[in-house]
Amino acid sequence: MVIRDTRERYGAVSRVLHWSMALAVFALFGLGWWMVGLDYYSPYYRSAPDLHRSVGLLVLFVLGLRIAWRLVNVKPDGDDLTPTERRASRIVHVAFYPLLVILMVSGYFISTADGRAIDVFGWFSVPALVVAPRLEDAAGLVHEWTAYAVMALAGLHSAAALKHRFWDSGATHRRMW
Amino acid sequence: MACYSIYFAKGYTHMIARMVSLGLAALVAASPPVSAADYDIDTKGAHASINFRIPHLGFSWLVGRFDTFSGTFSYDEKNPSAAKVAVEIDAASINSNHAERDKHLRAVDFLDVAQFPKATFVSTSVTPDGAGKAKIVGDFTLRGVTKPITIDAVFVGGGDDPWGGYRQGFAGKTKLVLADFGILKELGPASKDVELDLHVEGIRK
């Protein structure tokens, strides 16, 4: 088991980061979608948003680790990609990072707009950094649309990975598997 | 020394009293006959507030307010039944001291401020009881729905303010059924109605 990334494939750390974040981001999207429609008397009306906030902030922390790890590792390159595929892949991969940062930071701003801190599973709390009138509304719009953009990008990314898995014979899809 | 200053002060007071009485006489002569005057609700100085409260689960009251509104009224002490009042509220200025909740209150479940940015009240009749209280009936528009409501109003006080203006102040209460205004989000059996607690001070134009 290789820890660091190589020219040929992603190492263990990158793979754990990638798959745990993929799972968390899809779960957060589903949870977020579901929780905003909850009835006021639902037993999950308070716990679902608490879970969403807590996991979201942990993902933001993990994303920071991931970006740092990306910067100190070589990038595997897909030898079996056409130049167009290579360019598209580069754009999608690079776009994920700022979109995920915006997604999670905007979520944080919704809950902290009035100076309240976010409690993460009762382990610790993350204080508010910016307090501004109506910040929650602006942050809410950004959070919603960035979430859709991330889902669209994740769909594109998954479709491309499946294409390499089933149409192309190369090792591209196995780099992260 | 002490005697001298008292004497001096007496003379001075006399002079001021003469000046004031002359000034008042001029003012009275210049004033129009007492009739309905128009007032701006003092939102600039925030001597007016539109507060609401709604039971939370039936266990306590959730209290909030609308931070931004404007309005005018006309009022004649001699003929209060001719009074009129009109208020426009910025629905998005709802403030329950909790940003996440306020975001929800502005959304489609409650006020839907993107579609209905303004709430308004325009009085249609004022019925005084002769003892400083009145029923103010008017059309209240909230979330695009216009319904007549009745405000139980009470005259609090009025007169010259210390800065050259003239003011009148009132308080009022009314109750709204949320469903009447298309707010159908279920908040529980104790929370069907919201009470409005109004405080209005007007400065004569």
Contacts between the chains, C-beta under 8 A, distances in Angstrom:
chain1	res1	chain2	res2	distance
A	39	B	186	6.3
A	40	B	185	7.3
A	40	B	186	6.1
A	40	B	187	5.4
A	40	B	188	6.6
A	41	B	186	7.3
A	41	B	188	6.4
A	110	B	99	7.5
A	110	B	100	6.3
A	110	B	103	6.8
A	111	B	99	7.8
A	111	B	100	5.9
A	113	B	99	3.9
A	113	B	100	7.7
A	114	B	97	7.4
A	114	B	98	6.5
A	114	B	99	3.8
A	114	B	100	7.9
A	116	B	98	7.8
A	116	B	99	7.5
A	134	B	92	7.6
A	135	B	99	7.1
A	136	B	99	4.1
A	136	B	100	6.2
A	136	B	102	6.8
A	136	B	103	4.3
A	137	B	92	7.9
A	137	B	103	5.7
A	137	B	106	6.7
A	140	B	103	5.5
